[in-house]
Amino acid sequence: MRLCYLGGEERRRYLQDAASAGVAVEIIRDFTPSVGRPETIESLYEEALLAPWTVEMAVEAERRGYDAVITGCVGDPGVEAARELVRIPVIGPAQASFHTAAMLGTTFGVLSPVESTVRPTRALIHHYGLAGRCVAVRAVNCPVMALREGRPETLEAVLAVARRVLDDGADVLVLACASLSHTFGDRLAAMLPVPVVNALRVSVRAAELLVGAGLTHSKVAYPFPPKTAADALRR
């Protein structure tokens, strides 16, 4: 099984370590989409910039024979649009994480990087039909680039916010940021008394599940677009 990850090398290695035996997690390195991507995602504006890049990369991944695509941002920008253009599974880390959390407890809470990501995260939870299960979305108030540095004092700050989410009534905690999941996810899982849903670990296993079960998204839900400029991407 070959999975295409739309992110950087360090996280690719993390995903590879989390994958099952015989599963290859790879990055497309020799293709340049017609649009660039922001370095970090901390707003709806940056999500909008990332979405076209995600779509082009997903189309290229299918053209190269990958079995599934794992997108790199827990805001899931471009995921549903990409599903319209390809037949292979396109995994949105947020969707996979929120639904996993709903299976693990009666309620869940979410950690998001900064205050500007809280409202979009709440909107995404509502979009996925799980607003009634989510008791809190709290920002750890740490920019993505600072999260990636992994300083001990940052971990302590994140842990304090996580405990507040548990006090809000969460049975399960979701890390709604790839950098947060990568840098602190495993340590938080060992420090907290509830399941901690690591968006990266869940995403690779969700991709394995769908591919292994012979499933992909419905073309009734995500039909190919009418003849538009998108046709050129699929050639």
C-alpha positions in Angstrom: 0.0 0.0 0.0 1.4 3.4 -1.0 0.0 6.5 0.8 0.9 10.1 -0.4 1.3 12.6 2.4 0.9 16.3 1.6 3.3 17.6 4.1 7.0 17.8 5.1 9.7 15.1 5.5 9.8 15.2 9.3 6.1 14.4 9.6 6.3 11.9 6.8 8.8 10.0 8.9 6.5 10.2 11.9 3.6 8.9 9.8 5.8 6.1 8.4 6.7 5.0 12.0 2.9 5.0 12.8 2.0 3.0 9.7 1.4 -0.7 9.5 4.1 -3.1 8.1 4.1 -3.0 4.3 2.6 0.5 4.1 4.8 3.1 2.4 4.1 6.8 3.3 5.7 9.0 0.6 5.9 12.6 -0.5 5.8 13.8 -4.1 9.1 15.7 -4.5 9.4 16.3 -8.3 6.1 18.1 -9.0 5.4 21.8 -8.6 1.7 22.8 -8.6 0.6 26.0 -10.3 0.0 27.6 -6.9 2.1 27.8 -3.8 1.2 27.1 -0.2 1.6 29.0 3.1 4.1 27.9 5.5 1.7 27.7 8.4 -2.1 27.7 8.6 -3.6 29.9 11.3 -6.6 31.5 9.6 -9.4 30.9 7.1 -7.4 33.0 4.7 -4.4 30.7 4.8 -6.7 27.7 4.5 -8.1 29.2 1.3 -4.6 29.6 0.0 -3.7 26.0 0.8 -6.8 24.5 -0.8 -5.9 24.8 -4.5 -2.4 23.4 -3.8 -4.0 20.4 -2.0 -6.3 19.7 -4.9 -3.5 19.8 -7.5 -1.3 17.5 -5.3 -4.2 15.0 -4.8 -4.8 14.8 -8.6 -1.0 14.2 -9.2 -1.0 11.5 -6.5 -3.8 9.6 -8.2 -2.0 10.0 -11.5 1.1 8.4 -10.0 -0.8 5.4 -8.7 -1.0 6.1 -5.0 -3.7 4.3 -3.1 -4.8 7.3 -0.9 -3.9 10.8 0.0 -3.4 12.2 3.5 -3.6 15.9 3.6 -1.4 18.0 5.9 -3.6 20.5 7.7 -6.1 19.7 10.4 -8.4 22.5 9.0 -9.0 20.1 6.1 -8.7 22.8 3.4 -9.3 21.5 -0.1 -10.2 18.0 1.1 -13.8 17.9 -0.3 -12.8 19.7 -3.5 -10.0 17.1 -4.0 -12.5 14.3 -3.6 -14.5 15.6 -6.5 -11.5 15.3 -8.8 -10.1 11.9 -7.8 -11.4 8.4 -7.0 -8.8 7.4 -4.4 -9.5 8.2 -0.7 -8.5 11.7 0.4 -8.1 11.8 4.2 -8.9 15.0 6.1 -7.1 14.8 9.5 -9.8 16.8 11.2 -12.7 14.7 9.9 -10.8 11.5 10.8 -9.9 12.8 14.3 -13.4 14.1 15.2 -15.2 11.0 14.2 -12.6 8.8 16.0 -13.1 10.9 19.1 -16.9 10.4 18.9 -16.3 6.6 18.9 -14.1 6.8 22.0 -16.4 8.8 24.4 -19.7 10.5 24.8 -18.1 14.0 24.5 -14.8 15.4 23.2 -12.8 18.6 23.5 -10.4 20.1 21.0 -7.1 21.9 21.3 -6.3 24.4 18.6 -3.1 26.5 18.1 -4.2 30.1 18.4 -7.4 32.0 19.0 -7.9 32.7 15.2 -8.3 29.0 14.6 -11.0 28.4 17.3 -13.9 29.6 15.3 -13.0 27.8 12.1 -12.5 24.6 14.1 -15.9 25.0 15.7 -17.4 25.5 12.2 -15.7 22.4 10.9 -17.0 20.3 13.8 -20.5 21.5 13.0 -20.0 20.8 9.3 -19.1 17.2 10.1 -22.3 16.8 12.2 -20.6 16.5 15.6 -21.3 19.8 17.3 -23.5 18.1 19.9 -20.7 15.9 21.0 -18.0 18.7 21.4 -18.0 20.4 24.7 -15.1 22.8 24.1 -12.6 24.1 21.6 -9.7 26.0 23.3 -6.6 27.7 21.9 -3.3 26.8 23.4 -2.3 30.3 22.4 1.0 29.2 20.8 1.8 29.9 17.1 2.4 26.9 14.9 6.1 27.8 14.4 6.6 27.9 18.2 4.8 24.6 18.6 7.2 23.0 16.2 10.1 24.1 18.5 8.8 21.7 21.2 10.1 23.7 24.2 9.3 22.3 27.7 7.5 25.5 28.7 5.3 25.1 25.7 4.4 21.6 26.7 3.4 22.8 30.2 1.2 25.5 28.7 -0.5 23.1 26.4 -1.0 20.6 29.2 -2.7 23.3 31.3 -5.1 24.1 28.5 -5.8 20.4 28.0 -6.7 20.0 31.6 -9.2 22.9 31.3 -10.8 21.1 28.4 -11.2 18.0 30.6 -12.8 20.2 33.3 -15.2 21.4 30.6 -16.5 17.8 30.5 -14.5 16.2 27.7 -14.1 12.4 27.7 -11.7 12.5 24.8 -9.2 15.1 23.7 -8.5 16.0 20.0 -5.3 17.7 18.9 -6.6 19.8 16.0 -3.2 20.8 14.6 -0.6 18.7 12.8 2.3 20.4 14.5 0.7 20.0 17.9 0.1 16.3 17.2 3.6 15.7 15.9 5.5 17.6 18.6 3.5 16.9 21.7 0.9 14.3 20.8 2.7 11.2 22.2 3.7 12.9 25.4 0.3 14.3 26.1 -1.2 10.9 25.6 1.0 9.6 28.4 0.2 12.5 30.7 -3.6 12.7 30.5 -6.3 10.3 31.9 -8.4 10.3 28.7 -7.7 9.2 25.1 -5.8 11.8 23.1 -6.6 11.7 19.4 -3.4 12.5 17.5 -4.4 13.8 14.1 -1.3 12.3 12.3 -1.6 8.8 13.8 -5.3 8.7 13.1 -5.0 9.9 9.5 -2.5 7.2 8.5 -4.6 4.5 10.0 -7.8 5.9 8.5 -6.1 5.7 5.1 -5.1 2.1 5.7 -8.6 1.2 6.8 -10.3 2.6 3.7 -7.7 1.2 1.2 -7.7 -2.2 3.0 -11.5 -2.4 3.0 -11.7 -1.4 -0.7 -13.6 1.8 0.1 -13.4 5.3 -1.1 -15.6 8.4 -1.0 -18.9 8.3 -2.8 -19.1 9.8 -6.3 -22.7 10.6 -5.5 -21.6 12.8 -2.7 -18.5 14.1 -4.5 -19.2 14.0 -8.2 -16.7 15.0 -10.9 -17.2 18.7 -11.6 -18.8 19.8 -14.9 -16.4 20.7 -17.7 -14.3 23.5 -16.3 -10.7 24.4 -15.9 -10.5 21.5 -13.4 -10.5 19.1 -16.4 -6.9 20.2 -17.1 -5.8 18.9 -13.7 -7.1 15.4 -14.4 -5.3 14.9 -17.7 
